[in-house]
Amino acid sequence: MALKTKTLILGGGLAGLSAAYHLNALSDGDSLVVEKNAAPGGTAGSTTQDGFTFDQTGHLIHLHDPYGQRLIESLLAGNLRVLNRSSWIYSHGAYTRYPFQANTYGLPERVADGCVAEFLKTVHRPPRLAKRPSFKNWSLATFGKGISRSFMLPYNEKLWRTPLSRLTTEWQGRFVPKPRASEVLRGALLEQTTAFGYNAVFRYPKRGGSQALADALAARLVPGQLRLSSPVLTVDLRERVATVRGIGEVAYERLVNTLPLKDFIALAGPWPRGVREAAAKLRCNSVYCLNLGVARPRVSDKHWIYFPEKRFPFYRVGFYSNFSTSAAPKGTSSLYIEFSARAGDKVNLARLEPAVLRSLVSCGLLKDSDKIPVKLWKPIPCAYVVYDFNRGPAMQRIFAHFKKSGIESIGRYGAWKYSFMEETLLDGKRCAERLSGRAAADPEHGSEELRPLK
Ligand SMILES: Cc1cc2nc3c(=O)[nH]c(=O)nc-3n(C[C@H](O)[C@H](O)[C@H](O)COP(=O)(O)OP(=O)(O)OC[C@H]3O[C@@H](n4cnc5c(N)ncnc54)[C@H](O)[C@@H]3O)c2cc1C
């Protein structure tokens, strides 16, 4: 006999957990979360090994919404540190402050002059841009050739693994700071400490890494509501029955998906014509995170560093032990190194690793003599959703059908978007509000949209 639930939630990452938590608060709480992993948290989960706690690349908490802030602060009460970002770029053999476009002070004079001169040209004679420009054209028109060629283009090529002439600008509004001309000029003449961008201040759990957030949310669910090690195998949308390994058939009335959209469409059905074709057009990259535990204290005083240049195989390096002293044993440091690849491309990690370690020595972060007792690779097969020109029309096609058939698909991967943890928690809340027809407690801010970020 099939198990019955009113709302079946696929995936126990932050989106699924938040949907279940808010459904409990808003309605009868009859929902079931099925998660394939043995622990909740998905992409925001952490692993502890030999006293080191590693996330899947540093997961820093950014708060922009009053409700999101209250929720996270209550979930992590007594376990939250507030930090002022110290993020840098390493290029041309020098460290400069993030964001590159506002901080060329410290670069070789020739490079800094070129960046500022070309930027000023865009201010005096703003280039004409198409209505929907590519990221490449937009960057050249907004920042000029110098900043684009030294940072914007090589860094984003490394991250997105997509020709930037095929990438849209839809994702960048919140994530790429756009300083004023006066700020670009000031940042070329002196080391300015203006806090640009959405993550100038961030929070991080004192203990437990980003896993602490998922664990706190999971602990607030009803016993038995979250079923771990239970991958969903198929969903029959017509019969409203899912098959879940370890449980069997689960009959549901309403379905909330948080799996990567392409995976969900592949395992569910039947679909009307066009949905699978649309899903085939969606692309993401994969991120490979190399976590290191190093037997030396404070290998860096920074939080994270961007590496735009091709000679470095990675695009970013960050330091967990600078987020929280409990992330690494006393007298050691811990760091993460991030690479990306096109989803589906084979990456030879055994070959990559020695090249990475050599690069870390070449830029002075590691020493030849360093002992590295822990090395842990964490692949994230679907990491960043690629905003190419196919994404918009494909999403319209898919979500028009979801709307008609009452399927909720939420979170960073269910909604196939570039978002962060607070927003993911709010996605779960809004989904529960739609399903229950009620606004979450806290009427003052309950249904407030995310405020635009600086
Ligand atoms: C490299 C990287 C760095 C990031 N850094 C930050 C940061 O610093 N700050 C920040 O706020 N956000 C950051 N994020 C974003 C953050 O990770 C996401 O917003 C959030 O974790 C998304 O949660 P989710 O529930 O939508 O997706 P997921 O966490 O992916 O949850 C989906 C769940 O579905 C499960 N699942 C998959 N298939 C099945 C199946 N067949 N059956 C059952 N379960 C299944 C997965 O195991 C997973 O638990 C980062 C993301 C990446 C990739």
The ligand as a Gaussian input file, in Angstrom:
#p B3LYP/6-31G(d) Opt

LIG

0 1
 C       29.853000      26.916000      -5.308000
 C       28.705000      27.517000      -4.545000
 C       28.937000      28.456000      -3.567000
 C       27.864000      29.033000      -2.873000
 N       28.119000      29.958000      -1.917000
 C       27.104000      30.501000      -1.237000
 C       27.353000      31.460000      -0.211000
 O       28.499000      31.795000       0.094000
 N       26.288000      32.002000       0.421000
 C       24.987000      31.674000       0.120000
 O       24.072000      32.195000       0.738000
 N       24.724000      30.766000      -0.841000
 C       25.737000      30.172000      -1.518000
 N       25.485000      29.242000      -2.480000
 C       24.076000      28.943000      -2.798000
 C       23.458000      27.906000      -1.855000
 O       24.215000      26.714000      -1.883000
 C       22.042000      27.623000      -2.341000
 O       21.279000      28.799000      -2.389000
 C       21.256000      26.626000      -1.510000
 O       22.058000      25.658000      -0.884000
 C       20.267000      25.949000      -2.450000
 O       19.435000      25.064000      -1.742000
 P       18.349000      24.229000      -2.517000
 O       17.565000      23.509000      -1.494000
 O       17.631000      25.082000      -3.476000
 O       19.186000      23.193000      -3.418000
 P       20.052000      21.945000      -2.920000
 O       20.835000      22.284000      -1.732000
 O       20.817000      21.456000      -4.118000
 O       18.946000      20.897000      -2.506000
 C       18.407000      19.938000      -3.366000
 C       18.368000      18.619000      -2.615000
 O       17.805000      17.632000      -3.444000
 C       18.483000      16.425000      -3.175000
 N       18.258000      15.487000      -4.276000
 C       18.790000      15.506000      -5.524000
 N       18.305000      14.477000      -6.254000
 C       17.446000      13.803000      -5.445000
 C       16.612000      12.659000      -5.631000
 N       16.549000      11.982000      -6.778000
 N       15.844000      12.266000      -4.588000
 C       15.855000      12.942000      -3.383000
 N       16.628000      14.009000      -3.166000
 C       17.402000      14.440000      -4.182000
 C       19.933000      16.847000      -3.019000
 O       20.681000      15.876000      -2.344000
 C       19.763000      18.136000      -2.225000
 O       19.818000      17.905000      -0.844000
 C       26.531000      28.650000      -3.179000
 C       26.295000      27.685000      -4.155000
 C       27.364000      27.116000      -4.826000
 C       27.098000      26.077000      -5.865000

